Amino acid sequence: MIGWLNIGSLLLGLIAWILPVINLMRNKKHEHNNWGVLSVISISACAISLSFQIFYNYHLVKIEDWSALMDTTRAVVIATAVLLIFTFILNGLTFIVYRQNKK
């Protein structure tokens, strides 16, 4: 059951990146109806993905698997930074593009 947290985290991280890309691709078709909703869902998916990783790390602490924590913490920190940075960049780009098209 706990192993599903990593899979869920990965899938939600991908969703967090795919939704802004879909928004940007729809920009060419001039569909501006719900870009804000998709951006909120993207950022929410990113937040839930990071929460899953925190829950998984808590599980490792609870079962006192210190070697697993020491082995995976660096990768989790790097993945977290990459996920956050790219999610905010993609959603920021979506905001800028739709704001320019609205003018």
Secondary structure, 3 states (H helix, E strand, C coil): CCCHHHHHHHHHHHHHHHHHHHHHHHHHHCCCCCHHHHHHHHHHHHHHHHHHHHHHHHHHHHCCCHHHHHHHHHHHHHHHHHHHHHHHHHHHHHHHHHHHHHC
